[in-house]
């Protein structure tokens, strides 16, 4: 979530496109793409983010 907030601050908006592919982002964060996907789904279920492919909205 901290990375997503940093991206939002950099873009100056709560809605932004991930600057990297999800696979690349997972690699940078030191997790598997599957774990990243699960984390995105969990954050979405908690109402913290909305995910549409690489488009992220911070709620």
Secondary structure, DSSP 8 states (H G I E B T S, - for coil): -HHHHHHHHHHTSSEEE-SS-HHHHHHHHTS-HHHHHHHHHHHHHTTSEEEETTEEEE-
